Amino acid sequence: MVGIVILLIVISGCLMTYIHCIALNDSSQNLFVAINDAQYVLEQMKSLAFGDISTYVAPVFSNLPSETITLSRSIGTSMATVTVTVSWQERQRSRTFSITTYLAKL
């Protein structure tokens, strides 16, 4: 009888660990998609002329649930700082990822 109780505790612990690993895998995949989307926007901006950085509009992505892209730009005379923020919903929580780069006038 004691052996059965111990076995049930071990099996339920393994099951909870498995469920948690599946949730972490989904979260990791969503973060990977967000990173790729942000990198895509930065690569598009790198291909623009320096004067066009201020008018660039990020594309609309639907790779993640409720995904939105926000651009933050600080443009000087010869250097621009660009931050791309990707926001999405994941298991009733808001998640965000931001990446920043500098673009120089050539």
N, CA, C and O atoms as a MOPAC input file, in Angstrom:
PM7 MOZYME 1SCF
protein

 N      0.82200 1    -1.19400 1     0.00000 1
 C      0.00000 1     0.00000 1     0.00000 1
 C      0.86700 1     1.26000 1     0.00000 1
 O      0.59900 1     2.20400 1    -0.74300 1
 N      1.90500 1     1.27000 1     0.83600 1
 C      2.81400 1     2.41400 1     0.89800 1
 C      3.53800 1     2.56700 1    -0.44000 1
 O      3.78400 1     3.68200 1    -0.89900 1
 N      3.87100 1     1.45100 1    -1.05100 1
 C      4.53900 1     1.47800 1    -2.35300 1
 C      3.66700 1     2.12000 1    -3.42500 1
 O      4.16500 1     2.85900 1    -4.27400 1
 N      2.37500 1     1.84200 1    -3.38800 1
 C      1.45000 1     2.42000 1    -4.36900 1
 C      1.36000 1     3.93200 1    -4.17500 1
 O      1.33800 1     4.67500 1    -5.15600 1
 N      1.30700 1     4.39500 1    -2.93900 1
 C      1.24000 1     5.83400 1    -2.65300 1
 C      2.50600 1     6.53100 1    -3.15500 1
 O      2.43200 1     7.58800 1    -3.78200 1
 N      3.65900 1     5.93800 1    -2.87700 1
 C      4.92300 1     6.51500 1    -3.34800 1
 C      4.96100 1     6.53700 1    -4.87100 1
 O      5.39500 1     7.52400 1    -5.46400 1
 N      4.51400 1     5.46800 1    -5.50300 1
 C      4.47900 1     5.40300 1    -6.96300 1
 C      3.55500 1     6.47200 1    -7.54400 1
 O      3.89500 1     7.10000 1    -8.54700 1
 N      2.39900 1     6.68700 1    -6.93200 1
 C      1.47400 1     7.72900 1    -7.39800 1
 C      2.08500 1     9.12200 1    -7.26300 1
 O      1.90200 1     9.96700 1    -8.14000 1
 N      2.80300 1     9.36400 1    -6.18200 1
 C      3.45800 1    10.66100 1    -5.98900 1
 C      4.52400 1    10.87800 1    -7.05800 1
 O      4.62300 1    11.96600 1    -7.62500 1
 N      5.31200 1     9.86000 1    -7.33300 1
 C      6.36600 1     9.96700 1    -8.34600 1
 C      5.76100 1    10.17800 1    -9.73200 1
 O      6.23700 1    11.02500 1   -10.48900 1
 N      4.73000 1     9.42800 1   -10.07000 1
 C      4.09500 1     9.56000 1   -11.38600 1
 C      3.46200 1    10.93900 1   -11.54900 1
 O      3.58000 1    11.55300 1   -12.60900 1
 N      2.79100 1    11.43000 1   -10.50400 1
 C      2.17200 1    12.75700 1   -10.61400 1
 C      3.24300 1    13.84600 1   -10.73000 1
 O      3.03800 1    14.83200 1   -11.43800 1
 N      4.36200 1    13.68600 1   -10.05900 1
 C      5.46900 1    14.63500 1   -10.19000 1
 C      6.04100 1    14.64200 1   -11.59500 1
 O      6.32800 1    15.70100 1   -12.15200 1
 N      6.20700 1    13.45300 1   -12.16800 1
 C      6.70300 1    13.35800 1   -13.54600 1
 C      5.72100 1    13.98100 1   -14.53200 1
 O      6.13200 1    14.64400 1   -15.48500 1
 N      4.44400 1    13.77600 1   -14.31000 1
 C      3.42200 1    14.34800 1   -15.18400 1
 C      3.43700 1    15.87100 1   -15.10800 1
 O      3.34300 1    16.54000 1   -16.13800 1
 N      3.55300 1    16.42400 1   -13.91400 1
 C      3.61000 1    17.88300 1   -13.76300 1
 C      4.85600 1    18.45400 1   -14.43000 1
 O      4.79700 1    19.51800 1   -15.04600 1
 N      5.97500 1    17.76000 1   -14.31300 1
 C      7.20000 1    18.20300 1   -14.97200 1
 C      7.03900 1    18.19400 1   -16.48100 1
 O      7.48400 1    19.12200 1   -17.15500 1
 N      6.41800 1    17.17300 1   -17.01300 1
 C      6.18200 1    17.06700 1   -18.45300 1
 C      5.29600 1    18.21100 1   -18.94600 1
 O      5.58200 1    18.81900 1   -19.97700 1
 N      4.23200 1    18.50200 1   -18.21700 1
 C      3.32300 1    19.59300 1   -18.59800 1
 C      4.05900 1    20.93200 1   -18.55600 1
 O      3.87200 1    21.76500 1   -19.44200 1
 N      4.87700 1    21.14200 1   -17.55700 1
 C      5.64300 1    22.38300 1   -17.44800 1
 C      6.64000 1    22.51200 1   -18.60300 1
 O      6.83200 1    23.60700 1   -19.13100 1
 N      7.26700 1    21.42000 1   -18.99400 1
 C      8.20600 1    21.44400 1   -20.12300 1
 C      7.49600 1    21.79400 1   -21.42900 1
 O      8.05400 1    22.51600 1   -22.25600 1
 N      6.29500 1    21.30200 1   -21.62500 1
 C      5.52400 1    21.64000 1   -22.82500 1
 C      5.22100 1    23.13900 1   -22.84300 1
 O      5.33900 1    23.78000 1   -23.88700 1
 N      4.83400 1    23.69800 1   -21.70300 1
 C      4.54700 1    25.13300 1   -21.62300 1
 C      5.80600 1    25.95400 1   -21.89700 1
 O      5.73500 1    26.96800 1   -22.59100 1
 N      6.94100 1    25.54100 1   -21.37100 1
 C      8.19500 1    26.24200 1   -21.62800 1
 C      8.59600 1    26.15200 1   -23.09300 1
 O      9.15000 1    27.10300 1   -23.64400 1
 N      8.32200 1    25.02400 1   -23.72600 1
 C      8.62100 1    24.86200 1   -25.14100 1
 C      7.79600 1    25.83700 1   -25.97900 1
 O      8.32800 1    26.45900 1   -26.89900 1
 N      6.51300 1    25.97900 1   -25.67400 1
 C      5.66000 1    26.93500 1   -26.38800 1
 C      6.15600 1    28.36100 1   -26.19000 1
 O      6.20000 1    29.14500 1   -27.13800 1
 N      6.52500 1    28.69100 1   -24.97400 1
 C      7.02900 1    30.02900 1   -24.67800 1
 C      8.32200 1    30.30500 1   -25.43900 1
 O      8.52000 1    31.40400 1   -25.95500 1
 N      9.18900 1    29.32000 1   -25.50600 1
 C     10.44700 1    29.45900 1   -26.23200 1
 C     10.20700 1    29.65600 1   -27.72500 1
 O     10.87000 1    30.47800 1   -28.35800 1
 N      9.27100 1    28.91300 1   -28.28600 1
 C      8.94700 1    29.07000 1   -29.70800 1
 C      8.39300 1    30.46000 1   -29.99100 1
 O      8.75000 1    31.06700 1   -31.00000 1
 N      7.53100 1    30.97400 1   -29.12300 1
 C      6.97100 1    32.31000 1   -29.31400 1
 C      8.05600 1    33.38300 1   -29.23400 1
 O      8.04500 1    34.33500 1   -30.01400 1
 N      8.98500 1    33.23400 1   -28.30200 1
 C     10.07900 1    34.18800 1   -28.19600 1
 C     10.94800 1    34.14600 1   -29.44800 1
 O     11.38300 1    35.19300 1   -29.92900 1
 N     11.20400 1    32.97300 1   -29.97400 1
 C     11.98800 1    32.82100 1   -31.19800 1
 C     11.31000 1    33.53500 1   -32.36500 1
 O     11.97900 1    34.20600 1   -33.15000 1
 N      9.99600 1    33.39800 1   -32.48500 1
 C      9.24200 1    34.07400 1   -33.54700 1
 C      9.31800 1    35.58700 1   -33.36400 1
 O      9.49200 1    36.32000 1   -34.33800 1
 N      9.19100 1    36.06000 1   -32.12800 1
 C      9.26900 1    37.49800 1   -31.85700 1
 C     10.64600 1    38.05500 1   -32.22200 1
 O     10.74900 1    39.14400 1   -32.78700 1
 N     11.68900 1    37.31500 1   -31.90400 1
 C     13.04800 1    37.73800 1   -32.25500 1
 C     13.20200 1    37.82100 1   -33.76700 1
 O     13.78200 1    38.78000 1   -34.27500 1
 N     12.69600 1    36.83600 1   -34.48700 1
 C     12.78700 1    36.85500 1   -35.94800 1
 C     12.02100 1    38.02300 1   -36.54800 1
 O     12.50000 1    38.65500 1   -37.48900 1
 N     10.83600 1    38.32200 1   -36.01900 1
 C     10.05100 1    39.44000 1   -36.53200 1
 C     10.76500 1    40.76800 1   -36.27700 1
 O     10.80600 1    41.62700 1   -37.15800 1
 N     11.32300 1    40.94000 1   -35.08700 1
 C     12.05800 1    42.17000 1   -34.77600 1
 C     13.29200 1    42.30000 1   -35.65900 1
 O     13.60200 1    43.39100 1   -36.13900 1
 N     13.99100 1    41.20200 1   -35.87300 1
 C     15.17800 1    41.22300 1   -36.73300 1
 C     14.80000 1    41.57100 1   -38.16700 1
 O     15.54000 1    42.28600 1   -38.84300 1
 N     13.66400 1    41.07600 1   -38.63900 1
 C     13.19400 1    41.39100 1   -39.98700 1
 C     12.96700 1    42.89600 1   -40.13800 1
 O     13.36300 1    43.48800 1   -41.14200 1
 N     12.33000 1    43.51300 1   -39.13900 1
 C     12.07300 1    44.95700 1   -39.18700 1
 C     13.39300 1    45.72300 1   -39.20500 1
 O     13.54300 1    46.67200 1   -39.97400 1
 N     14.34600 1    45.32400 1   -38.37300 1
 C     15.63800 1    46.00600 1   -38.35500 1
 C     16.36900 1    45.85700 1   -39.68300 1
 O     16.98100 1    46.81400 1   -40.15900 1
 N     16.31600 1    44.69200 1   -40.27800 1
 C     16.97000 1    44.49200 1   -41.57300 1
 C     16.32000 1    45.35100 1   -42.65200 1
 O     17.01000 1    45.87900 1   -43.52400 1
 N     14.99600 1    45.49300 1   -42.59900 1
 C     14.30700 1    46.36500 1   -43.54900 1
 C     14.75900 1    47.81300 1   -43.36000 1
 O     14.97200 1    48.53100 1   -44.33700 1
 N     14.90300 1    48.23400 1   -42.11900 1
 C     15.31600 1    49.61200 1   -41.85500 1
 C     16.76300 1    49.85800 1   -42.25400 1
 O     17.10800 1    50.96000 1   -42.68100 1
 N     17.61400 1    48.84700 1   -42.12300 1
 C     19.01300 1    48.99100 1   -42.53500 1
 C     19.14100 1    49.21100 1   -44.03400 1
 O     20.09500 1    49.84100 1   -44.49200 1
 N     18.19200 1    48.69900 1   -44.79700 1
 C     18.26100 1    48.84100 1   -46.25100 1
 C     17.74200 1    50.20000 1   -46.72900 1
 O     17.85900 1    50.51800 1   -47.91200 1
 N     17.17300 1    51.00500 1   -45.82800 1
 C     16.64300 1    52.31500 1   -46.19600 1
 C     17.74600 1    53.36900 1   -46.21400 1
 O     18.78900 1    53.21600 1   -45.57700 1
 N     17.48900 1    54.43800 1   -46.95800 1
 C     18.35600 1    55.60700 1   -46.87200 1
 C     18.16800 1    56.23800 1   -45.49400 1
 O     17.10300 1    56.11200 1   -44.89100 1
 N     19.20200 1    56.91700 1   -44.99800 1
 C     19.14900 1    57.47800 1   -43.64600 1
 C     17.96300 1    58.42100 1   -43.47200 1
 O     17.34900 1    58.44300 1   -42.40500 1
 N     17.63800 1    59.18600 1   -44.48100 1
 C     16.52900 1    60.12900 1   -44.39900 1
 C     15.16400 1    59.47300 1   -44.34600 1
 O     14.19200 1    60.10000 1   -43.92500 1
 N     15.07400 1    58.21000 1   -44.77100 1
 C     13.78700 1    57.50700 1   -44.79200 1
 C     13.48600 1    56.74500 1   -43.50300 1
 O     12.40300 1    56.17800 1   -43.35600 1
 N     14.43100 1    56.73100 1   -42.58000 1
 C     14.23400 1    55.98000 1   -41.33600 1
 C     13.04300 1    56.52200 1   -40.54700 1
 O     12.29500 1    55.75500 1   -39.94100 1
 N     12.87000 1    57.83000 1   -40.55500 1
 C     11.80700 1    58.43700 1   -39.74400 1
 C     10.41300 1    58.14900 1   -40.28400 1
 O      9.43700 1    58.25100 1   -39.54100 1
 N     10.29800 1    57.79000 1   -41.56200 1
 C      8.97400 1    57.55100 1   -42.15500 1
 C      8.65800 1    56.06900 1   -42.32500 1
 O      7.58600 1    55.72100 1   -42.82100 1
 N      9.56300 1    55.20300 1   -41.92600 1
 C      9.33900 1    53.76100 1   -42.09100 1
 C      8.18200 1    53.29900 1   -41.20900 1
 O      8.10200 1    53.64500 1   -40.03000 1
 N      7.30200 1    52.52100 1   -41.79800 1
 C      6.17400 1    51.93400 1   -41.06700 1
 C      6.39200 1    50.42300 1   -41.01400 1
 O      6.56300 1    49.77700 1   -42.04800 1
 N      6.38400 1    49.87400 1   -39.82400 1
 C      6.61100 1    48.43400 1   -39.65400 1
 C      5.45700 1    47.64300 1   -40.25200 1
 O      4.30400 1    48.06400 1   -40.16200 1
 N      5.76100 1    46.49800 1   -40.86300 1
 C      4.68600 1    45.65700 1   -41.39900 1
 C      3.84800 1    45.05000 1   -40.27700 1
 O      4.27000 1    44.99400 1   -39.12200 1
 N      2.67400 1    44.60600 1   -40.64100 1
 C      1.78500 1    43.95200 1   -39.67300 1
 C      2.05200 1    42.45000 1   -39.73000 1
 O      1.92700 1    41.83100 1   -40.78600 1
 N      2.41700 1    41.87800 1   -38.60400 1
 C      2.66700 1    40.44900 1   -38.51300 1
 C      1.50000 1    39.77500 1   -37.80200 1
 O      0.83100 1    40.38300 1   -36.96600 1
 N      1.26800 1    38.52500 1   -38.14100 1
 C      0.25300 1    37.73500 1   -37.43300 1
 C      0.82700 1    36.37400 1   -37.05100 1
 O      0.11000 1    35.37500 1   -37.00000 1
 N      2.12500 1    36.35500 1   -36.78500 1
 C      2.79000 1    35.10000 1   -36.42700 1
 C      2.52900 1    34.68200 1   -34.98200 1
 O      2.66800 1    33.50900 1   -34.63700 1
 N      2.15000 1    35.65000 1   -34.13400 1
 C      1.88100 1    35.39100 1   -32.72100 1
 C      0.49700 1    35.91700 1   -32.37300 1
 O     -0.01000 1    36.80500 1   -33.05900 1
 N     -0.12100 1    35.39200 1   -31.32700 1
 C     -1.43900 1    35.89900 1   -30.91600 1
 C     -1.37100 1    37.37000 1   -30.49100 1
 O     -0.56700 1    37.73500 1   -29.63300 1
 N     -2.20800 1    38.20000 1   -31.08800 1
 C     -2.29200 1    39.64100 1   -30.77700 1
 C     -0.94100 1    40.33700 1   -30.90500 1
 O     -0.59300 1    41.17800 1   -30.07600 1
 N     -0.18700 1    39.99400 1   -31.92800 1
 C      1.15400 1    40.55100 1   -32.11100 1
 C      1.09400 1    41.99500 1   -32.59600 1
 O      0.35000 1    42.32300 1   -33.52100 1
 N      1.88700 1    42.84800 1   -31.96000 1
 C      2.04000 1    44.23200 1   -32.40300 1
 C      3.52100 1    44.59100 1   -32.41800 1
 O      4.29900 1    44.11700 1   -31.59100 1
 N      3.89200 1    45.43900 1   -33.37600 1
 C      5.26300 1    45.91800 1   -33.51000 1
 C      5.25600 1    47.41400 1   -33.21900 1
 O      4.45900 1    48.15700 1   -33.79100 1
 N      6.14300 1    47.85500 1   -32.33200 1
 C      6.26900 1    49.27100 1   -32.00500 1
 C      7.70000 1    49.70700 1   -32.29500 1
 O      8.66000 1    49.04900 1   -31.89500 1
 N      7.82300 1    50.83100 1   -33.00000 1
 C      9.13800 1    51.38600 1   -33.31100 1
 C      9.37900 1    52.63000 1   -32.47500 1
 O      8.49500 1    53.47400 1   -32.32100 1
 N     10.58100 1    52.73200 1   -31.93900 1
 C     11.01200 1    53.92600 1   -31.21900 1
 C     12.29900 1    54.39200 1   -31.88500 1
 O     13.26800 1    53.63900 1   -31.98100 1
 N     12.30100 1    55.64200 1   -32.34400 1
 C     13.45500 1    56.15900 1   -33.07500 1
 C     13.96200 1    57.43400 1   -32.42500 1
 O     13.18100 1    58.29300 1   -32.01500 1
 N     15.26100 1    57.54400 1   -32.34000 1
 C     15.92400 1    58.77500 1   -31.92500 1
 C     16.93800 1    59.08400 1   -33.01600 1
 O     17.97900 1    58.43500 1   -33.11400 1
 N     16.62100 1    60.08400 1   -33.83500 1
 C     17.42800 1    60.34600 1   -35.02500 1
 C     18.21000 1    61.63600 1   -34.84100 1
 O     17.63700 1    62.70500 1   -34.63000 1
 N     19.52800 1    61.51700 1   -34.92400 1
 C     20.41300 1    62.67900 1   -34.86500 1
 C     20.86100 1    63.06900 1   -36.26500 1
 O     20.26800 1    62.63900 1   -37.25400 1
 N     21.89700 1    63.87400 1   -36.34700 1
 C     22.36700 1    64.32200 1   -37.65900 1
 C     23.11200 1    63.23100 1   -38.41100 1
 O     23.05100 1    63.17900 1   -39.63900 1
 N     23.81300 1    62.36200 1   -37.69800 1
 C     24.56400 1    61.31200 1   -38.38500 1
 C     24.37000 1    59.92300 1   -37.78100 1
 O     24.94800 1    58.95100 1   -38.26700 1
 N     23.55900 1    59.82200 1   -36.72200 1
 C     23.35000 1    58.53200 1   -36.05900 1
 C     21.89300 1    58.43300 1   -35.61200 1
 O     21.31600 1    59.39700 1   -35.10800 1
 N     21.31900 1    57.26300 1   -35.80300 1
 C     19.94600 1    57.01000 1   -35.36200 1
 C     19.93900 1    55.79400 1   -34.45000 1
 O     20.61900 1    54.80200 1   -34.71300 1
 N     19.17100 1    55.87900 1   -33.38500 1
 C     18.95400 1    54.74600 1   -32.49200 1
 C     17.53800 1    54.24700 1   -32.73200 1
 O     16.57400 1    55.00400 1   -32.62200 1
 N     17.42300 1    52.97100 1   -33.06000 1
 C     16.12100 1    52.38400 1   -33.37600 1
 C     15.86900 1    51.22100 1   -32.42100 1
 O     16.71100 1    50.33700 1   -32.26100 1
 N     14.69800 1    51.23800 1   -31.79300 1
 C     14.27800 1    50.13900 1   -30.92600 1
 C     12.99700 1    49.54200 1   -31.48400 1
 O     12.02200 1    50.25200 1   -31.73100 1
 N     13.01200 1    48.23900 1   -31.67800 1
 C     11.83300 1    47.51100 1   -32.14000 1
 C     11.32200 1    46.69400 1   -30.95900 1
 O     12.06400 1    45.91300 1   -30.36300 1
 N     10.04800 1    46.88300 1   -30.62900 1
 C      9.42000 1    46.14400 1   -29.54000 1
 C      8.29500 1    45.29400 1   -30.10600 1
 O      7.39400 1    45.80300 1   -30.77300 1
 N      8.35100 1    44.00800 1   -29.83800 1
 C      7.31300 1    43.07400 1   -30.26900 1
 C      6.52000 1    42.68500 1   -29.02700 1
 O      7.09000 1    42.25400 1   -28.02400 1
 N      5.20200 1    42.83900 1   -29.10200 1
 C      4.31400 1    42.46800 1   -27.99300 1
 C      3.32800 1    41.41900 1   -28.47300 1
 O      2.88100 1    41.45600 1   -29.61900 1
 N      2.98800 1    40.47900 1   -27.59400 1
 C      2.02600 1    39.44100 1   -27.94400 1
 C      1.40300 1    38.87500 1   -26.67500 1
 O      1.87300 1    39.13400 1   -25.56700 1
 N      0.34900 1    38.10700 1   -26.85100 1
 C     -0.34400 1    37.44600 1   -25.74100 1
 C      0.09500 1    35.98800 1   -25.67700 1
 O      0.21500 1    35.30800 1   -26.69700 1
 N      0.32800 1    35.53100 1   -24.46000 1
 C      0.73400 1    34.14300 1   -24.26300 1
 C      0.12700 1    33.64100 1   -22.96400 1
 O      0.48400 1    34.10800 1   -21.88300 1
 N     -0.78400 1    32.69800 1   -23.07000 1
 C     -1.45400 1    32.13000 1   -21.89800 1
 C     -2.00200 1    33.21900 1   -20.97400 1
 O     -1.68500 1    33.24600 1   -19.78500 1
 N     -2.81200 1    34.10200 1   -21.51600 1
 C     -3.45600 1    35.19700 1   -20.79000 1
 C     -2.45400 1    36.16800 1   -20.15400 1
 O     -2.78600 1    36.84600 1   -19.18200 1
 N     -1.23600 1    36.24100 1   -20.69400 1
 C     -0.23100 1    37.18500 1   -20.21500 1
 C      0.30300 1    37.96900 1   -21.39900 1
 O      0.39100 1    37.45700 1   -22.51500 1
 N      0.65600 1    39.20800 1   -21.14000 1
 C      1.30500 1    40.01800 1   -22.16600 1
 C      2.80500 1    39.77600 1   -22.09800 1
 O      3.40500 1    39.81300 1   -21.02400 1
 N      3.39700 1    39.53100 1   -23.25000 1
 C      4.84500 1    39.32600 1   -23.33500 1
 C      5.41600 1    40.36300 1   -24.28700 1
 O      4.73900 1    40.77500 1   -25.22900 1
 N      6.64400 1    40.78900 1   -24.05800 1
 C      7.31100 1    41.72800 1   -24.94700 1
 C      8.76500 1    41.32700 1   -25.13600 1
 O      9.38200 1    40.69100 1   -24.28200 1
 N      9.28400 1    41.72300 1   -26.28400 1
 C     10.70200 1    41.55900 1   -26.58500 1
 C     11.15000 1    42.81900 1   -27.30800 1
 O     10.48000 1    43.27300 1   -28.23500 1
 N     12.27500 1    43.38700 1   -26.89300 1
 C     12.80600 1    44.59500 1   -27.52800 1
 C     14.23400 1    44.36200 1   -27.97700 1
 O     15.00400 1    43.64900 1   -27.33300 1
 N     14.56900 1    44.98400 1   -29.10300 1
 C     15.92900 1    44.94400 1   -29.61800 1
 C     16.25900 1    46.34100 1   -30.13400 1
 O     15.42800 1    46.99100 1   -30.76900 1
 N     17.47300 1    46.79200 1   -29.85700 1
 C     17.90100 1    48.13800 1   -30.22900 1
 C     19.14900 1    48.06200 1   -31.08900 1
 O     20.01300 1    47.21100 1   -30.87600 1
 N     19.23500 1    48.95700 1   -32.06200 1
 C     20.42300 1    49.04700 1   -32.89800 1
 C     20.69000 1    50.50500 1   -33.23100 1
 O     19.83500 1    51.37000 1   -33.04100 1
 N     21.87800 1    50.75800 1   -33.72600 1
 C     22.27300 1    52.08700 1   -34.18100 1
 C     22.45300 1    52.04300 1   -35.68400 1
 O     23.04100 1    51.10400 1   -36.22000 1
 N     21.94500 1    53.05700 1   -36.36200 1
 C     22.11100 1    53.18200 1   -37.80200 1
 C     22.85100 1    54.48300 1   -38.07400 1
 O     22.47500 1    55.53600 1   -37.55800 1
 N     23.90300 1    54.41200 1   -38.88400 1
 C     24.72200 1    55.59300 1   -39.16000 1
 C     24.46300 1    56.11300 1   -40.56400 1
 O     24.14000 1    55.36000 1   -41.48300 1
 N     24.61300 1    57.41200 1   -40.69800 1
 C     24.49700 1    58.04900 1   -42.00700 1
 C     25.82600 1    57.85500 1   -42.72200 1
 O     26.88600 1    58.18000 1   -42.18700 1
 N     25.75600 1    57.32800 1   -43.91800 1
 C     26.99000 1    57.07100 1   -44.67400 1
 C     27.27200 1    58.17000 1   -45.66200 1
 O     28.27000 1    58.11400 1   -46.38100 1

